[in-house]
Amino acid sequence: MKKLLSFLCLIFLSFSLASCKGNSKIEYTIRFDSAGGSSIDIQNVLSGDFATKPEDPTRKGYVFEGWFWNDKEFDFTKEITSDVKLVAKWSKDKNTLTGYYEPMNGHLDNSFKNSLHKLLKDTHSKKLSYAEVWDALKQIDKDPKNSENVLCIYTGRSIPIANQDKGTAGNNIWNREHAWPNSHGFSSKDYAAYTDIHHLFASEKNINATRGNKDFNNVQNGNHDEYGNKWDNTFFEPRDEVKGDLARAMFYLVVRYDDPNELDLELSETATSSSSNKTGQLGILSVLLEWNILDPVSEEEKTRNEKVYSIQGNRNPFVDYPEWVNYLYPQA
């Protein structure tokens, strides 16, 4: 009897051990390769359990698409039966700025003006002399249909390059127009704004004199010419084809020259007059904002921006991104 009991105990013990062995779980490792993104901790998961989907990783300039295993998106609702290595899949973020404007990533907010000012100033690598402006305008305002001529900003007339202003009177002479009059803040040639060709244009001499240092505004009653320009004693309204061009040049200046220690230019909602050096105002802001919409960026304006960029090193961001004016004037 004792032998029989011992035998039965051995059989029972064997079955118990087998049963315990069958119910034991194996621990597996889940590794996450973020493929250049922020790191994700390893997970240890028992067989038959589930991996926990981690918080999505981040990677500058990219959008996270998911975790993949063997080229298929991993299903976190399936039981774990082996070690797993998951790899993050990314796509390029189309809203991420690259190239020249990469430093503006993360600054399309209330830090916009300061950040853009720094970019425009740091990349303004070539400060032209006033004499060099002549040669620059011969390139950037060249008539694409006649390489011997330049186009006047206000009239659109094609004028021979040879008719550069040398101090004589005439009806077919061109000179250098400061779209932001230099008497409004930077009358000395020592200021970079004096020779900044983002706002200097070839202009027929007489219409340039007519504009003078008047503010930009819509003119209801006053004088006009055959090209669509209008003016009175206080305001000047250019032809429709270049209203947006001039508005975007003004927005550029407000950002590029935003330093009280150097030069601080601001657009005004009221009529302005000549200003002392270091501080300048020009009107009329709400009208320029309207012109920016009514006259969208043209291919000619884009081409000019590229040419200016090649000469002085910085760009007009409001030609590249006209909608950025909303960051400059968020309350407008």
Residue pairs with C-beta under 8 A, 6 or more apart in sequence:
25 46
25 47
25 48
25 49
26 46
26 47
27 44
27 45
27 46
27 47
28 44
28 45
28 46
28 47
28 80
28 81
28 82
28 83
28 84
29 42
29 43
29 44
29 45
29 83
29 84
30 42
30 43
30 44
30 45
30 51
30 80
30 83
30 84
30 86
31 42
31 83
31 84
31 85
31 86
32 39
32 40
32 41
32 42
32 43
32 54
32 57
32 67
32 86
32 88
33 85
33 86
33 87
33 88
34 40
34 57
34 59
34 88
35 59
35 87
35 88
35 89
35 90
36 59
36 62
36 90
37 57
37 58
37 59
37 62
37 64
37 88
37 90
38 57
38 58
38 59
39 57
40 54
40 57
41 54
43 51
43 52
43 54
45 51
45 80
46 80
47 79
47 80
47 81
48 79
48 80
48 81
49 79
49 80
50 76
50 77
50 78
50 79
50 80
51 76
51 80
51 84
52 76
53 67
53 76
56 64
57 64
57 88
58 64
59 88
59 90
60 96
60 105
61 92
61 93
61 96
61 98
61 105
62 90
62 91
62 92
62 93
62 96
63 90
63 91
63 92
63 93
64 88
64 89
64 90
65 88
65 89
65 90
65 91
66 73
66 74
66 88
66 89
67 73
67 74
67 86
67 87
67 88
67 89
68 74
68 86
68 87
68 88
68 89
69 84
69 85
69 86
69 87
73 89
74 84
74 86
96 105
97 104
97 105
100 119
100 123
100 315
101 119
101 317
101 320
101 321
103 115
103 118
103 119
104 112
104 115
104 116
104 119
107 115
107 116
108 324
108 327
109 327
112 324
112 327
112 328
113 255
113 258
113 327
113 328
114 258
116 255
116 317
116 324
117 255
117 256
117 258
117 259
119 314
120 252
120 255
120 256
120 314
120 315
120 317
121 256
121 259
121 314
123 313
123 314
123 315
124 192
124 196
124 256
124 312
124 313
124 314
125 312
125 313
125 314
126 311
126 312
126 313
127 192
127 195
127 312
128 136
128 195
128 197
128 311
128 312
129 189
129 195
130 176
130 189
130 194
130 195
132 195
133 176
133 195
133 197
133 200
134 164
134 176
136 197
136 200
136 308
136 311
137 150
137 176
137 197
137 200
137 201
137 202
138 150
138 161
138 202
139 307
139 311
140 197
140 304
140 307
140 308
140 311
141 150
141 151
141 153
141 201
141 202
141 304
142 149
142 150
142 151
142 161
143 149
143 150
143 151
143 158
145 158
146 158
148 160
148 161
148 162
149 158
149 159
149 160
149 161
150 158
150 159
150 161
150 174
150 202
151 157
151 158
151 159
151 202
152 158
152 159
152 174
152 202
152 203
152 204
152 207
153 177
153 179
153 201
153 202
153 203
153 238
153 242
153 245
153 246
154 177
154 203
154 204
154 207
154 208
154 211
154 227
154 229
154 238
154 239
154 242
155 204
155 207
155 225
155 227
155 229
155 239
156 227
156 239
156 241
156 242
157 204
157 227
159 172
159 173
159 174
159 202
159 204
160 172
163 170
163 172
163 173
163 174
164 173
164 174
164 175
165 173
165 174
165 175
165 176
165 205
170 205
171 204
171 206
172 204
173 204
173 205
174 202
174 203
174 204
174 205
175 202
175 203
175 205
175 208
176 200
176 201
176 202
176 203
177 200
177 201
177 202
177 203
177 208
177 211
178 194
178 199
178 200
179 199
179 200
179 201
179 246
179 249
179 250
180 193
180 199
180 249
180 250
180 253
180 265
180 280
180 282
181 212
181 213
181 214
181 274
181 282
182 191
182 193
182 194
183 213
183 274
183 275
184 213
184 265
184 272
184 274
184 275
184 280
184 281
184 282
185 191
185 193
185 257
185 263
185 264
185 265
185 275
185 276
185 277
185 278
185 279
185 280
185 281
186 193
186 194
186 257
186 263
186 277
186 280
187 277
188 194
188 277
189 195
191 263
191 277
192 257
192 262
192 263
193 199
193 253
193 256
193 257
193 263
193 265
196 253
196 256
196 312
197 308
197 311
197 312
198 249
198 252
198 253
198 256
198 305
198 308
198 312
198 314
198 316
199 249
199 250
199 252
199 253
203 211
207 225
207 227
207 229
210 229
210 231
210 236
211 231
211 236
211 238
212 236
213 274
214 231
214 234
214 235
214 236
215 234
215 235
215 236
215 268
215 271
215 272
215 282
215 283
215 284
216 235
216 236
216 237
216 238
216 246
216 247
216 250
216 282
216 283
216 284
216 287
216 288
216 291
217 234
217 235
217 236
217 237
217 271
217 283
217 284
217 287
218 235
218 237
218 287
219 230
219 231
219 232
219 235
219 236
219 237
221 232
222 230
222 231
222 232
222 235
223 230
223 231
223 232
224 230
224 231
227 239
228 238
228 239
228 240
228 241
229 236
229 237
229 238
229 239
230 236
230 237
231 237
234 271
235 271
235 284
237 243
238 246
240 294
240 295
241 295
242 295
243 291
243 294
243 295
244 291
244 292
244 293
244 294
244 295
244 296
244 297
244 301
244 322
245 295
245 298
245 301
246 288
246 291
247 288
247 289
247 291
247 292
247 295
248 292
248 297
248 301
248 316
248 318
248 319
248 322
248 325
249 316
250 267
250 282
250 288
251 267
251 288
251 292
251 318
251 325
251 328
252 316
252 317
252 318
253 265
254 265
254 266
254 267
254 328
255 317
255 328
256 314
257 263
257 264
257 265
258 264
258 265
260 278
260 279
262 278
263 277
263 278
263 279
263 280
264 278
264 279
264 280
265 280
265 281
265 282
266 280
266 281
267 281
267 282
267 283
267 284
267 285
267 288
268 281
268 282
268 283
268 284
268 285
269 283
269 284
269 285
269 286
270 283
270 284
271 283
271 284
272 281
272 282
272 283
275 281
285 329
285 332
286 332
289 325
289 329
289 332
292 318
292 322
292 325
296 322
297 319
297 322
301 319
302 319
305 315
305 316
305 319
305 320
308 315
308 316
309 315
317 324
318 324
318 325
325 332
326 332
